[in-house]
Amino acid sequence: MKCFSWRTNLILSLIAASLFFYLINYLLFKDPPFMLRLLTLQLAFVPISVILITLFLNGLFVRREKRTKLAKMNMVIGIFFSEVGTALLKSFSDFDPHLEEISKELIVTPEWSDHDFASARIQARKYDYVIDVHRGDLEELRAFLEGKRIFLLRLLENPNLLEHESFTDLLWAISHLAEELSWRADLSRLPAADYEHLASDTKRAYGLLVSEWIAYMQHLKGSYPYLYSLAIRTNPLDPNASPEVR
């Protein structure tokens, strides 16, 4: 015979306990009219109980859980930019022949408001990302990504990022670029079509990274002003950026 689930066992146990106490009440006081009135009052309170527990308290728990998940997710994203993202954005920008067009829109300052960040995101989406693989150092990029491969794979396994689709897309784009570069024996001697393919993979990761970097900077401004200050002074898209306070 198939065993009942724990939920079924729990429901049956609670019903049995309720019947037991009703029986005790009847045997002690022998007042069925009072028991009927009490049962009616209890049934009348059930809808209110559903409102209080299911809608109100459950809503509080759900919001709290979302805040906790968001905090953990932002922590993971912060680690990504500390370990990989900022340096990788600087590396990608070295391949961009039109960097000045986007960099002037992304010189983040302490005075930036939510409106400024929203405007920056719009400009980043409009920007035509161009990658010239001969401007930068592909070997250096490959070495950097190979050194971060395990780190990137662990990020992809992180359950806190499952609901952050855009950031997950970025991690997959970077991981794919790293794999493409690792398969080339000599990056200095490739067919033109292959260079174009690598440029396309780099462009995809570059555009996604810029968008996530803007969101990350906005998060720092609102939550960690001291980290925001350092991020401004090490802006990988600002040619005049310096970690020194001036």
N, C-alpha and C positions, 0 to 999 in steps of 0.2 A: 504494500500500500504506500502510495506516495506521501511523503511527509508534508505537513503544512509549512508555508513560509513563516518567517519570524513575524511578519506583519499580521498574518492571519492568527497566529498564536497569541499575539499581543491583544488583538481586537477581542478574541474569544475570552481571554483572561480578564480584560476590563469589563466586558459584559457580565461575566460570571461574578466578579467582585461587586458590581452594581446590584445585581439581583440578590446577592447574599446580604448586602446591607439593607436593601428594601425589606427582605424577609425578617431580618433582625428587628427593624423598626416596627413591622406589623406584629411580631410576636410580643414585643415589649409594650407597645402602646395600643394596639388593636384599634386603630383609627383610620380606616380606609378613606373617608372623605378628606381628611387632612393630607394623607399621602397623595391623593389625586390632585388636590390643590397645589401641593408642593411640586409634583411632577409637571403640572401645567405651567407653573412659574418658571421652572427650570427649562422647559422646552421653549418658552417665550424668550428666554435669555440667549438661546443658541444663536440666532442671527446676529445679535449684538456681539457675542463672543467671536463669531466668525469675522466680523468687521474689525474688532480690536486685534485679534491674533493674526488672521490671515492677511489683512490689508495693511494695517498700521504697523504692527511689530515686525511682520515679515518684510515690509518695505524698508524699515530701518535696518534690518539685518542685511538685506540685499545691497542697500546704499553703502553700508559700512564695508561689506565684502568688496564692492567695486572700488572704493577708495583704497583699500588694502592692496588689491591687485594692481591698481594704477601706480601706487607708490613703489611696489616691487618692480613693475615694468619699467618705470622711469629710472630706477636704480640700475637695472640691467643695461638700459640704453646709455646711461651715463658711463658705465664701465666700458661699453663698446667704444664710445667716442674717446675716452681716455687712452684705451689700448690700441685702437685701430682707426676709428672714424676721422679724427682730426688730421692725423698724419696722411691717411689715404686721400682725404679731400685735397690736401696740399699737393700730393703726388698727381692726382687727376688733373688739377688745375695747370700743372706744368705741360700737359698735352693740349691745352685749350688755347688756340691761337687768338681767340677773341675774348680772353679772360676779362679785359677791362670793362666790357659791356655789362657783365653780370656782377663783377666785384664792386663796382661803384654803387650798386643797389643793395649790397650786403655788408657795407661798412657799419656794423652794429655799434650803437653807442649806449651809454647808461640811460639816456633819455628816451629810448625807443618805447613806444606804447604798443598795445595790442593791435591798434590800427596799422602801425608801422610794420609789425610782423605779418599781418594779413596782406599788406601791400607787397612785402618781400616775397611771400609765397606766390602771389599772382605773377610777379615778374619772373620768378624762378620757373613757373610752368610755361610762360611765354617764351623763355629764352631758348634759342636754337643751339643746343649743345653740340659743339664740333670738336672732334678729337683728331689730332694729327699725331700718329704714333711715332713719328720721327723727331718730334720736338722734345719729348721726355726720354727717360731711361727705362725701357721695358724690362731689362735685366734686373734693375733695382726694384721695380715694381713686383716682378715675379718673386724675388728673394723675400721681399717684405710680406707678401701674401702667403708664401709657403711657411714662413715663420709663425703666421697667425692662423693657420688652417685648423688646428685642433681647437683653438679658442673660438673660431667661427662655428665649428660643428657643435660645440657645447652650447653656444647661444641658440642654435637652431633646435636643440633638444630642450631648451628651457620652457617649461609649461606656462610661465608668466607672459610669454610673447605670442601664444597661440591666437589671441584675439586681436593682435596688432598686425593686421595684414600688410600694411605698407612697409613696416619695418622688416617683417619676415621676407617680403619680396626683395628688399634691399640686401638682406643676408644671402638669399639665394643668388642674386645677381653677382655679388662679390665672390661667392664661392664658385660660381660657374666661371667667372673670369680667371680666378686662381687656377682652376683645373685646366682651362684652355691654355694658359701660359705655361703650365707645368709640362704639357705634352710637346711643346716645341723644343727641339734639341738646340737650335741656334736662332735666337730671336733677331739676330742681325742680318740673317739671310733667309728671307721668306718671300714667297710670291706676293705680288701686289694684291691679289684677291684675298690672300690670307691676312695681310696687314689690314685690309678693309674690314674683314670679319672681326679681328681683334679690336679695331676701332669701334665697331658697333657694340660689342660686349662692354667695352669700357664706357662708352657713351651712356648705355643703359644704367650701369652702376653709378656713374657720375651724377646723372639727373636725379635718381632716387636719393642719393646721399645728400645732395644739396637741400632737397625738401625736408629730409629728416633732421638735418643740421639746424635748419631754421626753427623747426618745432622744438628741438632740444634747447636752443638758445632761449626761446620764449619760456620754456619750463624753468630754466635756471634763473631767469630774471624774477619770476614770481615766487620761486621756492628757495633758491640759494643765491642770494645777491653776491656773496664773496666768490663763489665759483663762477658766477656770471661775469664778474670783473676780470678774472683770469682768462675766461673764454674770449672776452673782447680783445684782451691784449695779445692773445695767441690766435686770432682769427686767421685761418689758413688762406682766406680769400682776400686778405688785406695786405698789400705789398709793403706797407709801412708798419705793420704790427710788430710789437716788441713786448716780451714778457715783463720788461722793466717798467715800473711806475714812473711816469713823467708828468 
